[in-house]
Amino acid sequence: MEYFIQQLVNALSVGSEYALLALGLAIVFSIIGLVNFAHGELITVAGYAMFFAAATWLPNPWLALPIGIGGAALAAIVFEKVAFRAIRNASTNTGILTAFGVSIIVQNVFIIFVATRPKPVQTPDFLSSMITIGELTVPTLQVLETVVTTIAIAALLIILKKTTVGMAMRAASKDFMAVRLMGIKANWVIQSAFIISGILAGIAAVFIISRRGAVDPFMGSVPVLKAFVACVLGGLGSLQGAVIGGVALGVFEVLLQVTLPQEITAYRDAIVFGVVGLVLVAFPQGLLGRKVELGDKEA
């Protein structure tokens, strides 16, 4: 029983990480139709922000956490203003190529001016501690990741339903032209979406860095790929689908990790992507995606 609970906590932790990143991708895509593959570099920026803060003047490693989240949010603003605003009305292919371009540029900036090797990042010792309840022992980091993700999702729901900017983003995801006709500035809505995506990426980066203990220029590549798969699985552009897809992907990964024979474990990701492909054959729009008929306004 204890082993089952430990693996359940592990699965929810991994799923929470994917859900946070998938939400950041989904909220941007739902408004401007951009698949932001540079989203992974927000994790990298957050990691290096924590590294430089801890390595230079920061006396308390707890203070590095908000610095990392703030660094990711600031990077999201810069990405939107410098790279994505100019191609806002361009084709989908242009947006994807631009996102890949931003990703490659950021990676090479860190390679040239910092290093290719991982840099150790100090995080609070509390995050590497264990929680013991009777005979059950689980990592504090995994429990916190699930709890913080739940709080972040709840806060996002409140923002979307109760605030002016949230209602504007919801309206923009349905009909951007109508939002503009109501006098709401497009730049304000889009930049707000990027800021939220940056904050979500920064929160995920804190847990990723705490687990890895180091940052390198390529650390965001795999997480953003998994997050994109989670988005597609849940229904690209659906915020609820992003959460469900992320949690489902994480749970399935951990399930395979603990059940597959050791000699097959190396093929776990291939099996995961294969099963996701089969699910998409049955549900081409994703689990919660909206089916758009030819000629619909949102096609």
N, C-alpha and C positions, 0 to 999 in steps of 0.2 A: 504493500500500500504506500509506504514511504517513497519507494522508487517511482511509483506512478505519479505521485504528487510532485516530486522533483522534476520529472520530465514534463509534466503539465505546466509548471511554472516556467521551465525553459522554453517550451513551445509558445506560451503566451508572450514571453519576453521577446523572442525572435519575431513573432507576428506583430508585436507592437512597434518594433523598429521599422519593419516594412510598411506598416500602416501609416506611420508618421511621414515617411518619405513619399509614399504613394499619394497621401493627401496633398502634399506640396505640389506634386506634379499635376494632380487632378484639378486643383483650384485654379491654376494658371491655364490649363488646357480648356476648362469649362468656359472661360471668359474670352480668350483670344485664339483658341485652337492651336496653341503652340505646345509641342512635346519637347520640354526643356531638358535635353540630355546634359546640359551644363549644371543641372541640379546637384549632381554628385560633387561638383567642385565647391559647392557651398559647404559641404561636409569638410572638405580639405581646407578651405579658408578658415573655418571654425577651429579645426585642429591646430593649424599654424598660429592662429591668434592666441589660443591657449598656450602653445609652446613658447612664443615670444614673450607673452605676459609673464609666464612662470620663470623664464630664463633671464629676464632683465631686472624687473623691479618688484614683482608681485610677492608680497610677504606671505599671503594666505592662499593655498590652492583652491579654496572655495570660491574666491573671487574670479578665478579663471573661467568658471562655468558661465556666468553671465557675459563675460568678455567673448567667449566663443560663440554664444548665441547671438550677441550683438554683431560680431564680425560677419556671421552668416547673413544676417538681415541686411547689413550695410552692403555686402557683396551682391545680394539680390537686387538692391536698388541700383547699383552701378551697372550690373548686367542689363537690366531693363532699359536704363537711360542710354547707355553707350551702344549696346548691340541690338537689342530687340525692338526698341521704339522705331528705328528707321525702317525696319522690314515688317512692321505691323500689318500692313495691307498686302504683303507679298504672298506668294503661294505657300502651301504647306511644306513643300520640298525646300524652299528657301529658308524657312524657319528652322527646319531640322538641320540643314547644313550649317546655318549660323550657330546653332546650339553646339554642334560638334566642334565648330571653329573656336568658340569661346572656351570649351572644355580643353582643347589641345593647347590653346594659348596659356591658360591658367596653369596647366600642368608644367609647361615648359618654363614659365616664369619661376616656379618653385624649384625646378631642376637646375636652372642657371644660377639663380641668386641664393638658393638655400643649399639643397643637396638632394641627391637621388636616394640616399640611404634613409631609413626611418630615423626619426628624431624622437627621443623619449619625452613624454609629456607627464608631468606630475599631476595627479588628481587626488582628491581627499581620500585618506585611508578608509574612511567609513564606507566608501563605495566598493571596496574589496573585502569587506567583512562578511560574516555569515550570520544568518538568523537561525536560531535553534529553538524549536518548539517540541519538547519531548524527545523522541528519537528522529524527528524530522529536521534536516539541515538544508537550507537553501541559500544561495547567494543573495545578499542585500541588493546588489545591482539589478538582478532579474526582477525582483519584487518591485523595486522603485521604477524600473522601466515600464512595467505594466500599469502601475498606479499613475505615474506622470503622464503616460500616453492617454489614459482614460480622462484625466483632468484636462489635458490639452484639447482632446476631441470635444469634451463638454463645453470648454471655453469657446472653441470655434463655433459650435452650434449657437451659443448665446450671441456671439458677435454677428453671425449671419442672420439671426432671427430678430434681434433686439436693437441693433445699431443701424444708423443711417448708411454707413459704408457697407455693412453686411447685406442690407436689403438692396443696395445698389448693385453689389456683386451678384446677388441672386437674380436680379432682373437682367443684368448684362449677360448672364449665362443663357438666358432665354431669347432676348432680343436687344442687342446692343444699340441699334438705331433708335429704338423707343426710349432708351435711357438717355441718349444724347438729346433727343427732342424735348425731354423733360428738364433740360438745363444742367444735367450732371456732367462734369468734365470727365472725359474718357481717361485722361492721364491719371487722374486721382484714383479712379476705380482700379485700373490695371496695376498701378504702382502699389496700391494697398494689397492686391492679390500677391504680388511678388514679395512684399514685406512679410506677409503671413507665411508664404512658402519658405522664405529664408529662416524665419523663427522656428518653424517645424523642423527644417533641416538642421538647424543649430542644436535643437533639443536632442534630435537623434544622434548628432555628432558627439555630444557629451557622453552618451552611453557607449557609442562605438569606440571612442578614445579611451574611456575608462576600462573597457574590455581588452582593447589591443595594447594600451600602454604606450603607444607611439603613433606618430603621424608620418605619412609619406605622400609624395605628389599624386599617386595613383589610387589612394585608398577609397575614393568616392566612386570609382568605376563600377565595381561589382554591386554595391548597394543600390545605385540608381538603376542598374539593369534589373535587379530583383524588384525594385519598386515599380518600374515600368510594366513588368510582367504582372504584378499585382493589380495595377490599374487596368490593364487589358482584361485580366481575369474577372475583375469586378464590374467592368464596364467603363471604358475610357470616358472621362468627364463626369462620372458619377462619384460624388464624395462618399456616399454610403458604400458604393461598390469598392472604392479604394480601401476603405477600412476593412470590409469583409474579405476582399481579395488579399490584402496584406496579412491578416490574421490567418486565413486559410492556407496561404503559401508557407508561412512560418510553422504552423502546426504540422503540415504535411512534410516539410523538410525534417523536423525533429522526429516525427514518426518513422520516417525512412532511416534516419540515423541510428535509431535504437533497435530497429527490427531487421535491417538488412544484414546479411553475412558480411564479415569484415572484408573479404576479398571483393565485394561488390560496392562497398561504401563509397569508393572513389567515383562511381558513376551516379552518385545521388542527384547532382544537378541535372544530368542528362535525363534521368527518370522523371524528375520534377517537371522539366520543360516538356517532355513527351506527354505526360498526363495533362498538363495545362493545354497543350495542343489538342488533345482529344476532347477536353471540355469545351474548347472554343469551336470545335466542329459541331458539337451539339447546341452550343449557345454562341453564335458568331458575334453577337453584340456584347458578350460578357454576361455575367450572372444577373446584373442589375441594369445593363445598358438598354437604352431605348431604341426600338426598331424604327428606323426612318425609311419610309417608302419613297420611291422616286417621285419627285415633284413636291415633296414636303418642304415647308419653309426652312426647316433646319438642316436640310440635306447639304 
